Amino acid sequence: MFDFFKTKFGTSLSNDIGIDLGTANTLVYVRGKGIVVNEPSVVAVNQKTGRVVAVGQAAKDMLGRTPAHIVAVRPLVDGVISDFEVTEEMLAYLIKKAESFSKKMLGPRVVVGVPCGVTNVEIRAVRDATKNAGAREVYIVEQPMAGAIGIRLPIHEPVGSMIVDIGGGTTDIAVISLGGIVRSKNLRVAGDKLNTDIISYIRNEFKILIGEKTAEYIKMQIGTVASGEPMESSIRGRDLITGLPREVVVTDSDIREAMASSIELLVEATKEVLETTPPEILSDVMHRGIHLVGGGALIKGLDKLLADTLRIPVHIAEDPLTAIARGTGVILENIDEYRESLIQNEDELPATK
């Protein structure tokens, strides 16, 4: 009874916030408001003063355009914190921005999504950074689990569901049943790796150096893993021989070739998870199909390639970019119902030395 009043009292005086903490983008959900923040996970820092100059989209706009003393950095690498203080600053900014939509007396209760297979040290880093950024209570959930909840898969039932979350820094492949992850694999091949592949290919084939933003734009415009109607786009970069600006036209087949090895790794990793899945659950997956979430789900032809290779139906989730953030929102609606699907509670984590 005391816990009930404590929860009721706490939620009336504080916000419930869900955070999809991504390498490329961070989305913030506020209970009762929906997704209120969708910002790049980028922070601009003044190295002379050590102060944060900009966070999110404003900082991303500075990438490649800053003077020597201002550095635009990504504080998350492969889905985990690489710079604790900068991550803390970014989270504080995002939480403050989210709370501006609904002011409350107490600090918020926060659910944070992290990649599969993170270590206890990494979990504690996320928890501490979130608490230092102003959170009253912090709960951690693995992103594929949050994604499955966000697209309303029957995670509590004795039925196998398979989800592939292709984000910016990592791809999480998970098979879920009875509220837990049965088999999973975390792969450091995702959107950022595909951007790097495109940059390398353009440099080697066209002798032009392009930036990350240009590579991402090309990937979104004409990136495809299946041959079809020809597409092309012009890009500008620095000629590696003359050092002068030059413009070239690239086609969808160029980008397909650039991404081929990484896409193959992704397909093989999905196959590996299926090979170790218990037969009864595998039967469910064959019947119900594989669900794609995350920005990588939007790569043209990826669903068809996976379906043809694995001989299992593949479904792209509705609005795959927001699936994990929506999942954190569903968890916040009834935290007790999903408690067993969360990563260890704070008092269950071993102390760090």
Buried (B, 14 or more C-beta within 10 A) or exposed (E): EEEEEEBEEBBEEBBBBBBBBBBBBBBBBBBEBEBBBBBBBBBBBBEEEEEBBBBBEBBBBBBEEBEEEBBBBBBBBBBBBBBBBBBBBBBBBBBEBBBEBBEBEBBBBBBBBBBBBBEBEBBBBBBBBBBBBBBBBBBBBBBBBBBBBBBEBEBBEEBBBBBBBBBBBBBBBBBBBBBEBBBBBBBBBBBBBBBBBBBEBBBEEBBBBBBBBBBBBBBEBBBBBBEEEEBEBEBEBBBEEEEEEBEBEBEBBBBBEBBEEBBBBBBEBBEBBBEEBEEEBBEBBBEBBBBBBBBBBBBBBBBEBBBEBBEBBBBBBEBBBBBBBBBBBBBBEEBEEBEEBBBEEEEEBEEEE
